[in-house]
C-alpha cells in the first residue's frame, strides 16, 4: 500500500516514509492485478477456439497468462515470507489477526481451534492460499470501492436520505469525529446498512454472473440441458416490478421494515446459492463503517448535480471511472 501510495503521489513531496526495501514490486503487483481484471473481462466471452488459434486473441491470452504468472510469483513470495515470520514467532506470543495468517495456521498447532485427532483436517497448501488471496483482493476491493462511489452519488441526489443518515450517525457518535468505531456502533447503524443494501440493489456492481445447470430442467417454458451455462442478469432481477415496489426509486426505507424480506433470489447483489460471495458480511461491515466514518466528519457533495455518474461496463461488472465531489469538514 505504501508503494502504491507513492505512485499516486507522482512528483509531489508527499511520499510515504515507510521502509520499502522489501516491497519494491508492490506497486507492480497492484498494476498487474488491475491489468488481470481488465483483460479477463475482455476475454471472458471469447470462445476458446479463438483464444487458441486466432493470433490477436492468442497473443492477448498469452499476455494475460504471463501477467498471471507474475501475480502468482509475487503472492508466493508474500506467503513464504509470512510463513517464516510465523515460524520465527515463539508459541507463547500472539500472531497478527489477518486473513493470510489465519489461512496459513488453519489446522496446525498454531490454530486456536486445532486439536490432534487421527483424522485431522490438513492445512492449506500455498497454491490454495494464493488463490484465496487473489480472490479476496479482487472481490474485496473492486466491488466495495465502486459501490461506495454509487452510494455517495445516490446520497447526494436524495437529501431526505442524507438527512436521516446524518441523524443516525450523529445520534451514535454525539459529535465525536475521531474515536474508533465499535461493534456496538455498527449494530446501531441500521439506516446506513439499509443505504448499502439499496445501492447494491439499484446499481449492482456485478450486473451478471454465470451458473452451470447440473441437471436438465425447464426454465421460462424452455428445456435446458445439463451442462448448459446460463448468464444471470442481476440488474434486470433487481429492477423487476414483480419483486420490488417502485424498483427504480432509491428507497433505503424499504429495508427498515422489520417484516420486509426480499423474495427468494430477488436480491442477488452478492450472488446466490452455495456459490454466493463468502465476503458478503465483511463487505457490508466495511461499507457501513466507511459511510459512518466519512459522513460524521466530512460534507461530501457532487461538483455537478446534473452530471450522470461515469461508468464503464463489461461482461460482468460495472466500474466507476469518474465521480467528481467536493469534500469539506462538517460544521
C-alpha positions in Angstrom: 0.0 0.0 0.0 2.8 2.4 0.8 4.5 1.8 -2.5 1.2 2.3 -4.4 0.5 5.5 -2.5 3.8 6.8 -3.8 2.8 6.1 -7.4 -0.4 8.1 -6.9 1.6 11.0 -5.3 3.6 11.5 -8.6 6.1 14.2 -8.2 4.6 15.5 -5.0 6.7 15.9 -1.9 4.0 13.9 0.0 5.7 10.5 -0.1 5.4 7.5 2.3 8.1 7.3 4.9 7.7 3.5 5.1 10.7 1.4 4.5 10.1 -0.1 1.1 13.2 -2.2 0.6 11.3 -5.5 0.7 8.2 -4.1 -1.2 9.8 -2.9 -4.4 7.4 -4.8 -6.5 4.2 -4.0 -4.6 3.1 -1.2 -7.0 3.8 -3.5 -9.9 1.6 -6.2 -8.2 -1.3 -3.7 -7.9 -0.9 -2.8 -11.6 -0.7 -6.4 -12.6 -3.9 -7.2 -10.7 -5.7 -4.3 -12.3 -4.5 -5.5 -15.7 -5.6 -9.0 -15.0 -9.1 -7.8 -14.2 -9.3 -5.7 -17.4 -8.0 -8.5 -19.7 -10.1 -11.2 -18.0 -13.4 -9.3 -18.5 -12.5 -8.7 -22.2 -11.6 -12.3 -22.9 -14.4 -13.8 -20.8 -16.9 -14.1 -23.7 -14.3 -15.0 -26.4 -14.7 -18.7 -27.4 -11.7 -21.0 -26.5 -11.2 -21.8 -30.2 -10.5 -18.1 -31.0 -8.2 -17.7 -27.9 -6.1 -20.7 -29.0 -5.8 -20.2 -32.8 -6.6 -16.7 -33.8 -3.3 -14.6 -33.5 -4.9 -11.5 -32.0 -6.8 -13.3 -29.3 -4.0 -15.8 -28.8 -1.5 -13.0 -28.1 -3.9 -11.4 -25.7 -4.4 -14.7 -23.9 -0.6 -15.4 -23.7 -0.1 -11.8 -22.3 -2.7 -12.4 -19.7 -1.2 -15.7 -18.7 2.3 -14.1 -18.4 0.8 -11.4 -16.2 -0.9 -14.1 -14.1 2.4 -15.8 -13.7 3.9 -12.6 -12.2 1.0 -12.2 -9.8 1.3 -15.8 -8.6 5.1 -15.4 -8.2 4.7 -12.2 -6.1 1.9 -13.8 -3.9 4.1 -16.8 -3.4 6.9 -14.6 -2.1 4.4 -12.9 0.3 3.1 -16.3 1.6 6.7 -17.6 2.1 7.7 -14.5 4.0 4.7 -14.8 6.3 5.4 -18.5 6.9 8.9 -17.6 8.0 7.6 -14.8 10.3 5.2 -17.3 11.9 7.9 -20.0 12.3 10.1 -17.4 14.0 7.4 -16.3 16.4 7.5 -18.2 19.8 4.5 -20.3 20.5 3.6 -18.2 23.6 3.5 -15.0 21.6 0.3 -13.9 19.7 0.2 -13.8 15.9 -1.4 -11.0 13.9 -5.1 -11.3 13.2 -5.2 -11.1 9.4 -6.6 -13.3 6.6 -3.2 -14.5 5.4 -2.0 -15.6 8.8 -5.4 -17.3 9.5 -5.1 -19.3 6.3 -1.5 -20.4 7.0 -2.1 -21.6 10.6 -5.5 -23.2 10.0 -5.4 -26.8 11.1 -1.9 -26.5 12.5 -0.8 -26.4 16.2 -0.8 -22.6 15.9 -4.5 -22.6 15.3 -6.5 -21.9 18.4 -9.2 -24.4 17.4 -6.7 -27.1 16.5 -6.8 -30.5 18.2 -5.0 -33.7 17.5 -7.1 -36.5 16.0 -6.4 -39.4 13.8 -8.4 -37.8 11.0 -7.5 -34.2 11.5 -8.1 -31.8 8.6 -5.0 -30.9 6.6 -3.7 -27.4 6.4 -4.0 -25.3 3.2 -1.3 -25.5 0.5 0.4 -22.4 -0.8 -1.5 -22.8 -4.1 -4.8 -22.8 -2.2 -3.8 -19.8 -0.1 -2.6 -17.9 -3.2 -5.9 -18.4 -5.0 -7.9 -17.3 -1.9 -5.7 -14.2 -1.5 -6.2 -13.2 -5.1 -9.9 -13.8 -4.8 -10.1 -11.7 -1.7 -8.0 -8.8 -3.2 -10.1 -8.7 -6.4 -13.6 -9.1 -4.9 -12.8 -7.3 -1.7 -11.6 -4.1 -3.3 -13.2 -3.7 -6.8 -16.8 -4.2 -5.6 -16.5 -2.2 -2.3 -14.7 0.8 -3.9 -17.2 1.1 -6.8 -20.3 0.5 -4.6 -19.0 3.3 -2.2 -19.0 5.6 -5.3 -22.5 4.7 -6.2 -23.6 5.2 -2.5 -22.1 8.7 -2.4 -23.9 9.5 -5.7 -27.3 8.4 -4.5 -26.9 10.1 -1.1 -26.1 13.4 -2.9 -29.3 13.0 -5.0 -31.6 12.2 -2.1 -31.5 14.9 0.6 -34.1 13.2 2.7 -32.0 10.0 2.8 -28.9 12.1 3.6 -30.8 13.8 6.5 -31.9 10.5 8.0 -28.4 9.1 7.7 -26.7 12.1 9.4 -29.3 12.0 12.2 -28.4 8.3 12.8 -24.7 8.9 12.7 -24.8 12.0 15.0 -27.0 10.2 17.5 -24.4 7.4 17.8 -21.2 9.4 17.8 -22.6 12.5 19.6 -20.3 14.9 17.7 -17.1 12.8 18.3 -15.4 12.8 14.9 -12.3 10.9 15.8 -13.0 8.0 18.1 -12.8 4.5 16.5 -16.0 2.8 15.5 -17.0 -0.1 17.7 -19.0 -3.3 17.2 -22.0 -1.8 19.1 -21.8 1.3 16.8 -22.1 -1.0 13.8 -25.1 -2.8 15.1 -26.9 0.6 15.6 -26.1 1.9 12.1 -29.3 0.3 10.7 -30.1 3.1 8.2 -26.6 3.1 6.9 -26.8 -0.6 6.3 -30.1 0.0 4.5 -28.4 2.5 2.3 -25.7 -0.1 1.4 -28.4 -2.7 0.5 -30.4 -0.3 -1.5 -27.4 1.0 -3.5 -26.4 -2.6 -4.2 -29.9 -3.3 -5.4 -30.5 -0.4 -7.7 -27.0 -0.2 -9.1 -25.3 -3.6 -8.7 -21.5 -3.6 -9.3 -21.7 -7.1 -10.6 -24.6 -6.9 -13.1 -24.4 -10.5 -14.2 -22.8 -13.8 -13.3 -22.9 -17.4 -14.6 -24.3 -20.6 -13.4 -24.0 -24.1 -14.8 -27.1 -26.3 -14.9 -26.3 -29.6 -13.2 -29.4 -31.4 -14.5 -31.8 -30.9 -17.4 -34.7 -28.7 -16.4 -37.5 -26.4 -17.8 -36.9 -22.7 -17.3 -39.2 -20.0 -18.6 -41.0 -22.5 -20.8 -37.9 -23.9 -22.4 -35.9 -27.1 -21.9 -32.3 -26.6 -20.8 -29.8 -29.5 -21.0 -27.5 -30.4 -18.1 -24.1 -28.7 -18.5 -25.6 -25.5 -20.1 -24.1 -22.3 -18.8 -26.6 -19.5 -18.2 -25.9 -15.8 -17.6 -27.9 -14.4 -14.7 -29.0 -10.7 -15.3 -28.7 -9.2 -11.8 -29.8 -5.7 -12.8 -33.0 -7.0 -14.5 -33.9 -9.0 -11.4 -33.3 -6.1 -9.1 -35.4 -3.8 -11.3 -38.3 -6.2 -11.8 -41.6 -4.7 -10.6 -42.9 -8.1 -9.7 -40.3 -8.3 -7.0 -39.8 -4.7 -6.0 -42.2 -1.8 -5.3 -41.1 1.2 -7.4 -37.8 -0.6 -8.3 -36.3 2.5 -10.0 -36.6 4.6 -6.9 -33.7 4.8 -4.4 -35.5 4.0 -1.2 -33.5 2.7 1.8 -36.6 2.8 3.9 -37.9 -0.4 2.3 -35.1 -2.2 4.2 -36.1 -0.7 7.6 -39.4 -2.5 7.8 -38.9 -5.4 10.2 -41.3 -7.6 8.2 -39.6 -6.9 4.9 -37.8 -9.8 3.3 -36.9 -9.9 -0.4 -38.4 -12.8 -2.3 -36.1 -15.7 -2.7 -33.3 -14.9 -5.3 -34.8 -11.5 -6.0 -31.8 -9.8 -4.2 -28.6 -11.3 -5.6 -26.1 -8.4 -5.3 -23.7 -10.8 -3.7 -24.7 -13.8 -5.8 -26.9 -16.7 -4.6 -26.9 -20.3 -3.6 -23.8 -22.2 -2.5 -21.6 -20.0 -4.6 -22.7 -16.7 -3.2 -19.9 -14.3 -2.1 -18.2 -15.5 1.0 -17.2 -12.0 1.9 -20.7 -10.5 1.8 -20.9 -9.8 5.6 -17.4 -8.3 5.6 -18.2 -6.1 2.6 -21.4 -4.8 4.4 -19.5 -4.1 7.6 -16.7 -2.4 5.7 -19.1 -0.1 3.7 -21.4 0.7 6.7 -18.3 1.7 8.7 -16.9 3.8 5.8 -20.1 5.7 5.4 -20.3 6.5 9.1 -16.6 7.5 9.4 -16.7 9.6 6.3 -20.0 11.5 6.8 -19.6 12.0 10.5 -16.6 14.3 9.8 -17.0 15.5 6.2 -19.6 17.1 4.0 -19.5 15.3 0.6 -21.3 16.9 -2.4 -21.2 16.4 -6.1 -19.5 19.0 -8.2 -22.2 18.8 -10.8 -25.6 17.5 -9.7 -26.7 17.3 -13.4 -23.8 15.1 -14.5 -24.5 11.4 -14.6 -22.1 9.0 -12.9 -19.5 7.9 -15.4 -19.0 4.2 -15.6 -17.6 1.5 -17.9 -19.3 -1.8 -18.2 -18.0 -5.2 -19.4 -19.5 -8.7 -19.4 -19.6 -9.0 -15.7 -19.1 -5.8 -13.7 -19.6 -2.0 -13.7 -16.7 0.3 -12.8 -16.9 3.9 -11.8 -14.3 5.9 -13.8 -15.2 9.4 -12.6 -17.2 10.9 -9.8 -16.2 14.5 -9.0 -17.0 15.5 -5.5 -16.4 18.4 -3.1 -15.2 17.4 0.3 -15.0 19.7 3.3 -15.2 19.5 7.1 -18.7 19.4 8.6 -19.5 22.3 10.9 
